[in-house]
Amino acid sequence: MKKRFNTLSRRVFIGSLFGVAAAVLVSSCKKDNGYEFDGAVTAKVQLVNANPDAGPAQLFIQNVLRTPNTVSYGNVSGYNDSYTGQQDFSIQSPSGTVLASGSAQVDAANYYSFILAGSSSNTSVITVKDDQTAPSSGNARVRFVQASADAPVSNVTANGTGLFTALNYKGVSAYAEVTAGTYIFRLVNASTSTVLATGSSITLAAGKIYTIYSKGSVSGSGSSALSISAITVN
């Protein structure tokens, strides 16, 4: 009887070890899976491709893909979840070539845009927090990001009225509130007042928040020429 009891005890003990090992394995797999959030508070991240030489791009954070679809020049991925804290990131081509990389603080319950900026000879990532604070009634909120590497220090006008000033490459303006309506934004050389680029007419809706950004090159032509685009961030 004693021998049978010892044998049974050993079987129970060994079975328990297997159970613990399996639980640890499952736990480890879930921890390493960047898409397993399990109710955790996350941040929202998106990729904006403002580099005419980069080709289609994807955003990785901690080596985990955050943009299920590739993002072509002049387009935006839309927001996807991300873990929070100080995060290493890279922007890669579909073949895995790293176009740019860095580190950014990503805080819980906040929204961020990773803007692939510049050109093949001067590629950078501009990481900006997309403030979700609603504008006053009847207004929209806008800011400007200077993502063109060879543009001189520039001012930005909206329907001919000065809105932002003295933006260098990778410069990010503060937010400004404007009355909802239709606008044409222009990028103007701060020294000579020469118009560098004129955006298409855009209707800013009340209650919405926009990032207006430059892309392309002063020396470029066609689709690579300096231009102005806009995205909605709320």
ABEGO torsion letter per residue (X at the ends): XAAAAAAAAAAAAAAAAAAAAAAAAAAAAAAABAABAGGBBBBBBBBBBABAAAEBBBBBBGGBBABABBBBBGBBAEBBBBBBEBBBBBBBBAAGBBABBEBBBBBBGBBBBBBBBEBAABBBBBBBBBBABBBBBGBBBBBBBBABAABBBBBBBBGGBBABBGBBBGBBBBBBBBBBEBBBBBBBBAAAGBBABBBBBBBBBBGBBBBBBBBEBAABBEAABBBBBBBBAX
